[in-house]
C-alpha cells in the first residue's frame, strides 16, 4: 500500500473520567485530571459511544463555573448518554 497512510483516530489528551451520569438531566459527573474551561471541546469515548462536543455549562456543587482545575469533580451537560468509566479527552 504505497502512498496510503493508515489513518489513526486521535482521541486527544485524556483529561478525565465519567464517574456518574444523571439520565433525567443529561449531566455527566467528570473527575478531572487537567484544567477544563467553558468553550473547550471535549471527546467522550466508551462502549459504543464516541462523540465530540463543546462544553457549554459546568457546575461544581450546583454552582455554575467557567473553569475547573485538576482534581475537581464537575457536572457537564452532555449530548449523549454516557456511563461510569467513560474517558473524557480534550481536543485542543
Secondary structure as a PSIPRED ss2 file (coil, helix, strand):
# PSIPRED VFORMAT (PSIPRED V4.0)

   1 X C   1.000  0.000  0.000
   2 X C   1.000  0.000  0.000
   3 X C   1.000  0.000  0.000
   4 X C   1.000  0.000  0.000
   5 X C   1.000  0.000  0.000
   6 X C   1.000  0.000  0.000
   7 X C   1.000  0.000  0.000
   8 X C   1.000  0.000  0.000
   9 X C   1.000  0.000  0.000
  10 X C   1.000  0.000  0.000
  11 X C   1.000  0.000  0.000
  12 X C   1.000  0.000  0.000
  13 X E   0.000  0.000  1.000
  14 X E   0.000  0.000  1.000
  15 X E   0.000  0.000  1.000
  16 X E   0.000  0.000  1.000
  17 X E   0.000  0.000  1.000
  18 X E   0.000  0.000  1.000
  19 X E   0.000  0.000  1.000
  20 X E   0.000  0.000  1.000
  21 X E   0.000  0.000  1.000
  22 X E   0.000  0.000  1.000
  23 X C   1.000  0.000  0.000
  24 X C   1.000  0.000  0.000
  25 X C   1.000  0.000  0.000
  26 X C   1.000  0.000  0.000
  27 X E   0.000  0.000  1.000
  28 X E   0.000  0.000  1.000
  29 X E   0.000  0.000  1.000
  30 X E   0.000  0.000  1.000
  31 X E   0.000  0.000  1.000
  32 X E   0.000  0.000  1.000
  33 X C   1.000  0.000  0.000
  34 X C   1.000  0.000  0.000
  35 X C   1.000  0.000  0.000
  36 X E   0.000  0.000  1.000
  37 X E   0.000  0.000  1.000
  38 X C   1.000  0.000  0.000
  39 X C   1.000  0.000  0.000
  40 X C   1.000  0.000  0.000
  41 X E   0.000  0.000  1.000
  42 X E   0.000  0.000  1.000
  43 X E   0.000  0.000  1.000
  44 X E   0.000  0.000  1.000
  45 X E   0.000  0.000  1.000
  46 X E   0.000  0.000  1.000
  47 X C   1.000  0.000  0.000
  48 X C   1.000  0.000  0.000
  49 X E   0.000  0.000  1.000
  50 X E   0.000  0.000  1.000
  51 X E   0.000  0.000  1.000
  52 X E   0.000  0.000  1.000
  53 X E   0.000  0.000  1.000
  54 X E   0.000  0.000  1.000
  55 X C   1.000  0.000  0.000
  56 X C   1.000  0.000  0.000
  57 X C   1.000  0.000  0.000
  58 X E   0.000  0.000  1.000
  59 X E   0.000  0.000  1.000
  60 X E   0.000  0.000  1.000
  61 X C   1.000  0.000  0.000
  62 X C   1.000  0.000  0.000
  63 X E   0.000  0.000  1.000
  64 X E   0.000  0.000  1.000
  65 X E   0.000  0.000  1.000
  66 X C   1.000  0.000  0.000
  67 X E   0.000  0.000  1.000
  68 X E   0.000  0.000  1.000
  69 X C   1.000  0.000  0.000
  70 X C   1.000  0.000  0.000
  71 X C   1.000  0.000  0.000
  72 X C   1.000  0.000  0.000
  73 X E   0.000  0.000  1.000
  74 X E   0.000  0.000  1.000
  75 X E   0.000  0.000  1.000
  76 X E   0.000  0.000  1.000
  77 X E   0.000  0.000  1.000
  78 X C   1.000  0.000  0.000
  79 X C   1.000  0.000  0.000
  80 X C   1.000  0.000  0.000
  81 X C   1.000  0.000  0.000
  82 X C   1.000  0.000  0.000
  83 X C   1.000  0.000  0.000
  84 X C   1.000  0.000  0.000
  85 X C   1.000  0.000  0.000
  86 X C   1.000  0.000  0.000
  87 X E   0.000  0.000  1.000
  88 X E   0.000  0.000  1.000
  89 X E   0.000  0.000  1.000
  90 X E   0.000  0.000  1.000
  91 X C   1.000  0.000  0.000
  92 X C   1.000  0.000  0.000
